[in-house]
């Protein structure tokens, strides 16, 4: 256990599984007290047990982002540990993609659109608004929003999700400008493809190794929740005190790749040219 985040109280929304869970464990190992939030109390207790195993301290609060009082409830839980100085807005319901609530815009009813905004954007605003007041008063704070490549790349069939993530990145910059004079920084991590196992059901997420289209977009390897947690820890720490208002891609190089398949021969390192037009790099 290190002291990189010693004395900090961090709220991590949606931290009972996946990226949020990995981030909660990493924060605890770095010395922060952690507020774990989610809808599954059983999963929350499991995360608290893991926090204890790494020498951390935390509490769990059942949080429904559609509840207008969610910000005050989460803040109250945090203040049982001290003054909250870090907020990681990770919660966003991927179930909306799986269960068909989110879809192409022409196929979406008003109630679906409003529900997507309420869960994935308004809920985030409610918690952030409550925390900003405390951070401003303390003169110190770091907010990290978890975004997605969907904010800048159109993804068929999830028009609500793409709109929400685009709004979240814009809001990141606005908060950074608005609250800089109060010592509050705000950044975002833009995630592409991360292999996640849903601990609640043992449900595997995207497996880039089995998808040629995804393989073409990754310059390194498939991502893991811990990769995102590493970036979030940096942005939350004093090491990033000169960093605010940025959107950091943590995507294995996906943001550098066009996504088109090779239109010409690939470079053949050390191989002889077997056909006209083939490239040989030495």
C-alpha positions in Angstrom: 0.0 0.0 0.0 1.4 3.4 -1.0 0.4 6.9 0.2 -0.1 8.4 -3.3 -3.7 9.3 -2.4 -3.3 9.4 1.4 -5.9 11.5 3.2 -8.2 11.7 0.2 -11.8 10.6 0.2 -12.9 9.3 -3.2 -16.4 8.6 -4.5 -16.4 6.2 -7.4 -19.9 5.7 -8.9 -20.8 2.3 -10.4 -17.9 0.7 -8.5 -19.4 -2.8 -7.8 -18.0 -4.3 -11.0 -15.8 -3.7 -14.0 -13.9 -0.5 -14.4 -15.4 1.1 -11.3 -14.5 -1.9 -9.1 -10.9 -2.0 -10.4 -10.6 1.7 -9.7 -11.9 1.4 -6.2 -9.4 -1.3 -5.4 -6.6 0.7 -6.9 -7.5 3.9 -5.0 -7.6 1.9 -1.7 -4.2 0.5 -2.4 -3.0 4.1 -2.9 -4.2 5.2 0.5 -7.6 6.8 -0.3 -10.8 6.1 1.6 -13.4 5.0 -0.9 -17.1 5.4 -1.2 -18.4 2.4 -3.3 -21.7 3.0 -5.1 -24.0 0.8 -7.1 -27.4 -0.9 -7.2 -26.3 -4.3 -5.9 -25.7 -4.3 -2.1 -24.2 -7.8 -2.2 -21.6 -6.8 -4.8 -20.9 -3.7 -2.8 -20.1 -5.7 0.3 -17.8 -7.9 -1.8 -15.9 -4.8 -2.9 -15.6 -3.5 0.6 -14.1 -6.9 1.7 -11.5 -6.6 -1.1 -10.7 -3.0 0.0 -10.1 -4.3 3.5 -7.7 -7.0 2.1 -5.5 -4.3 0.5 -5.5 -2.3 3.7 -8.0 0.3 2.6 -11.1 1.8 4.2 -14.5 2.3 2.6 -18.2 2.4 2.8 -21.0 1.3 0.4 -24.1 3.3 -0.6 -26.8 1.9 -2.7 -27.3 4.6 -5.4 -29.9 4.9 -8.1 -28.9 7.6 -10.5 -32.5 8.3 -11.4 -33.2 9.4 -7.8 -33.2 13.2 -7.5 -31.7 13.0 -4.1 -28.8 10.7 -5.1 -26.2 13.5 -4.8 -27.1 14.3 -1.2 -27.2 10.6 -0.3 -23.8 9.8 -1.7 -22.3 13.0 -0.2 -23.6 12.0 3.2 -22.0 8.6 2.9 -18.7 10.2 1.9 -18.7 12.6 4.8 -18.7 9.7 7.2 -15.1 9.1 6.0 -14.0 12.8 5.8 -14.2 15.6 3.3 -14.7 14.2 -0.2 -12.0 15.5 -2.6 -12.1 13.0 -5.5 -15.1 12.1 -7.7 -14.9 9.4 -10.4 -18.1 9.5 -12.5 -17.9 6.0 -13.9 -21.6 4.8 -13.6 -23.3 4.4 -17.0 -25.8 1.7 -17.7 -24.5 -0.6 -20.4 -27.7 -2.6 -19.9 -29.4 0.1 -21.9 -27.4 -1.1 -24.9 -28.0 -4.8 -24.3 -31.8 -4.6 -23.6 -32.7 -2.4 -26.5 -33.7 0.8 -24.6 -31.0 2.6 -26.6 -31.2 2.3 -30.4 -31.2 4.3 -33.6 -32.7 7.7 -33.1 -35.5 7.2 -35.6 -36.6 4.1 -33.6 -36.5 5.7 -30.2 -39.5 7.0 -28.2 -39.3 10.0 -26.0 -39.5 7.9 -22.8 -36.5 5.9 -23.8 -34.5 9.0 -24.7 -35.3 10.7 -21.4 -34.5 7.5 -19.5 -31.0 7.3 -21.1 -30.3 10.9 -20.3 -31.6 10.5 -16.8 -29.4 7.5 -16.0 -26.2 8.4 -17.9 -26.1 12.2 -17.7 -28.5 13.8 -15.3 -27.6 11.3 -12.5 -23.9 12.2 -13.0 -24.8 15.9 -12.8 -26.7 15.4 -9.6 -23.7 13.8 -7.9 -21.2 16.2 -9.4 -23.2 19.2 -8.3 -23.3 18.1 -4.7 -19.6 17.3 -4.6 -18.5 20.6 -6.3 -19.9 22.6 -3.4 -17.8 20.7 -0.9 -14.7 20.7 -3.1 -14.9 24.4 -3.7 -15.3 25.0 0.0 -12.2 22.8 0.7 -10.2 24.6 -2.1 -9.2 21.2 -3.4 -10.7 18.6 -5.6 -10.3 16.3 -8.7 -13.2 15.1 -10.9 -12.6 12.3 -13.4 -15.4 11.5 -15.9 -15.3 8.1 -17.7 -16.1 8.7 -21.3 -16.0 6.6 -24.4 -14.8 6.6 -28.0 -18.5 6.7 -28.8 -18.3 10.4 -27.9 -16.3 11.1 -31.1 -17.1 8.1 -33.3 -20.5 7.3 -34.5 -21.7 3.9 -33.3 -24.8 2.5 -35.0 -27.7 1.6 -32.7 -26.8 3.5 -29.6 -27.5 7.1 -30.5 -28.5 8.0 -26.9 -25.2 6.7 -25.5 -23.1 8.5 -28.0 -24.9 11.8 -27.3 -24.5 11.4 -23.6 -20.8 10.7 -23.8 -20.3 13.7 -26.1 -22.1 15.9 -23.6 -20.0 14.5 -20.7 -16.8 15.5 -22.5 -18.1 19.0 -23.1 -19.2 19.3 -19.5 -15.7 18.2 -18.4 -14.2 21.2 -20.1 -16.8 23.6 -18.7 -16.3 22.4 -15.1 -12.5 22.7 -15.5 -12.9 26.4 -16.5 -15.7 27.2 -14.1 -14.1 25.8 -10.9 -10.3 26.3 -11.5 -10.2 29.3 -9.2 -11.5 27.0 -6.4 -8.7 24.5 -6.8 -10.9 21.9 -8.5 -9.7 20.1 -11.6 -11.8 18.1 -14.0 -10.7 15.7 -16.6 -12.1 12.7 -18.6 -10.7 9.3 -19.6 -11.9 8.2 -23.0 -12.2 4.4 -23.1 -12.4 2.3 -26.2 -12.5 -1.5 -25.9 -12.0 -3.0 -22.5 -12.4 -6.7 -21.6 -14.7 -6.8 -18.6 -16.2 -9.6 -16.7 -19.4 -8.7 -15.0 -18.8 -10.1 -11.5 -22.6 -10.1 -10.8 -23.3 -12.7 -13.5 -20.0 -13.9 -14.7 -20.8 -12.2 -18.0 -17.9 -11.5 -20.3 -17.6 -8.2 -22.1 -16.1 -7.5 -25.5 -13.3 -10.0 -26.4 -11.1 -8.2 -28.9 -9.0 -11.3 -29.5 -12.0 -12.9 -31.3 -13.0 -9.9 -33.3 -10.9 -9.0 -36.4 -12.5 -5.6 -36.6 -11.4 -4.7 -33.1 -8.0 -6.2 -33.6 -7.4 -3.7 -36.4 -8.2 -0.9 -34.0 -5.8 -1.9 -31.2 -2.2 -1.1 -31.5 -1.2 -2.8 -28.3 -3.5 -5.4 -26.7 -7.1 -5.7 -25.5 -7.7 -3.3 -22.6 -8.4 -4.3 -19.0 -10.2 -2.4 -16.3 -6.9 -2.0 -14.5 -5.6 0.1 -17.5 -8.3 2.6 -17.0 -7.8 2.6 -13.2 -4.1 3.4 -13.7 -5.0 6.5 -15.7 -7.7 7.6 -13.2 -5.3 7.4 -10.3 -2.8 9.6 -12.1 -5.5 12.2 -12.9 -6.7 12.2 -9.3 -3.3 12.5 -7.7 -1.1 15.6 -7.1 1.1 14.4 -10.0 -1.6 15.8 -12.3 -2.1 19.1 -10.5 -1.1 20.9 -13.8 -3.6 18.8 -15.8 -7.2 20.0 -16.2 -9.9 20.1 -18.9 -8.4 17.3 -20.9 -9.9 14.1 -22.4 -7.2 11.4 -22.2 -7.7 8.5 -24.6 -6.9 5.1 -22.9 -7.7 3.0 -25.8 -4.7 0.9 -26.9 -4.1 3.3 -29.8 -7.6 3.1 -31.2 -7.9 6.9 -31.5 -4.8 6.8 -33.8 -6.3 4.2 -36.2 -8.7 5.0 -39.0 -10.5 1.7 -38.7 -10.3 1.0 -42.4 -8.6 -2.3 -43.4 -5.3 -2.1 -45.1 -5.8 -0.7 -48.6 -2.2 -1.6 -49.6 0.2 -4.4 -48.8 1.4 -4.5 -45.2 5.1 -4.0 -44.6 6.8 -7.3 -44.5 9.7 -7.0 -42.1 12.7 -8.9 -43.3 10.7 -10.8 -45.9 11.4 -10.8 -49.7 8.9 -9.2 -52.0 6.7 -11.9 -53.3 4.4 -9.8 -55.5 4.3 -6.5 -57.2 3.6 -3.6 -54.9 4.5 -5.4 -51.7 6.5 -3.4 -49.2 9.7 -4.6 -47.6 11.1 -2.8 -44.5 14.6 -3.5 -43.5 
